[in-house]
């Protein structure tokens, strides 16, 4: 949940830690996309059991993620660059192919859309 922690820290003038120079890549999943996906599965449950990987379906470099977050917040992040953490991975990526095949589902929310929406919610609640 990097967006919660990063938002709170950036808004409060606290530093955030980015590992591997901020070049790690993550696959972010937006709640609207997850709900849409689950609604499709609920409307037409699979025969028997199936495993589906719900995710954003594309990688975002953390430096890019922070840049969009800074723009949405209107404030620059104080970044502490840290070495790669033991056991961490350079990139994650959800394989959403089975959802596309079985339900015609493709995630729709890029970070440039999702983070400003998150920021509107965050400003209203936190």
C-alpha positions in Angstrom: 0.0 0.0 0.0 2.7 2.4 -1.0 0.3 5.1 -2.1 -1.1 5.5 1.5 2.2 5.6 3.2 3.9 7.8 0.5 1.0 10.2 0.4 1.0 10.6 4.2 4.7 11.1 4.3 5.0 13.5 1.4 2.1 15.6 2.6 3.7 15.7 6.1 7.1 16.7 4.8 8.6 13.3 5.9 11.0 11.4 3.7 10.1 8.3 1.8 12.5 5.4 1.1 13.0 4.2 -2.5 15.1 1.1 -3.0 17.4 0.3 -5.9 17.5 4.0 -6.9 13.7 4.0 -7.3 14.0 1.7 -10.3 11.9 -1.2 -8.9 8.8 -1.8 -10.9 5.4 -2.7 -9.4 2.0 -3.7 -10.8 -0.5 -1.4 -9.0 -4.2 -2.5 -8.9 -6.9 0.1 -8.5 -10.0 -0.6 -6.5 -12.4 0.3 -9.3 -10.7 -2.2 -11.6 -10.7 -4.9 -8.9 -14.4 -4.4 -8.2 -15.3 -4.5 -11.9 -13.4 -7.7 -12.3 -15.0 -9.4 -9.2 -18.4 -8.2 -10.4 -17.9 -9.9 -13.8 -16.8 -13.2 -12.1 -19.8 -13.0 -9.7 -22.2 -12.4 -12.6 -20.9 -15.5 -14.4 -19.0 -17.8 -12.0 -16.6 -20.3 -13.6 -17.5 -24.0 -13.9 -15.7 -25.7 -11.1 -12.7 -23.9 -9.6 -10.4 -21.4 -11.2 -7.6 -19.2 -10.2 -7.5 -15.6 -11.5 -4.8 -13.1 -10.9 -6.4 -9.7 -10.4 -3.9 -6.9 -11.1 -3.2 -3.8 -13.1 -1.4 -5.9 -15.8 1.5 -3.5 -16.4 4.6 -2.4 -14.6 5.2 1.1 -13.2 8.7 2.2 -12.1 8.5 3.6 -8.5 10.2 6.9 -9.6 7.4 7.4 -12.1 4.8 6.5 -9.4 6.3 9.1 -7.0 6.3 11.7 -9.8 2.6 11.3 -10.4 1.9 11.3 -6.7 4.0 14.6 -6.3 2.0 16.2 -9.1 -1.3 15.1 -7.6 -0.2 16.4 -4.1 1.4 19.6 -5.4 4.4 18.9 -3.3 7.9 17.3 -3.9 8.9 14.2 -2.1 11.9 14.0 0.1 13.5 10.8 -1.1 16.0 8.6 0.7 17.6 6.3 -1.7 18.3 2.9 -0.1 20.0 -0.2 -1.4 18.0 -3.2 -2.7 16.4 -5.0 0.2 17.4 -8.7 0.7 14.7 -10.9 -0.8 13.0 -8.1 -2.7 12.3 -8.5 -6.5 13.1 -6.0 -9.2 9.6 -6.1 -10.8 6.2 -7.6 -10.3 3.5 -8.1 -12.9 0.1 -9.7 -12.7 -0.8 -12.1 -15.5 -4.4 -11.1 -16.2 -4.6 -13.2 -19.4 -7.1 -15.7 -18.0 -9.4 -12.9 -17.0 -9.2 -11.4 -20.5 -9.8 -14.8 -22.0 -12.7 -15.9 -19.7 -14.4 -12.5 -19.0 -13.1 -10.0 -21.5 -11.6 -8.1 -18.6 -8.7 -5.7 -19.1 -7.6 -3.3 -16.3 -8.5 0.3 -17.3 -7.0 2.6 -14.7 -3.4 3.9 -15.3 -1.6 5.6 -12.4 -2.1 9.0 -14.1 -5.8 8.5 -13.5 -5.8 6.4 -10.4 -3.5 8.5 -8.2 -5.4 11.8 -8.7 -8.7 9.9 -7.8 -7.0 8.5 -4.8 -5.8 12.0 -3.8 -9.3 13.4 -4.0 -10.5 10.6 -1.7 -7.5 11.0 0.7 -8.0 14.8 1.0 -11.6 14.2 2.0 -10.9 11.6 4.6 -7.4 11.9 6.1 
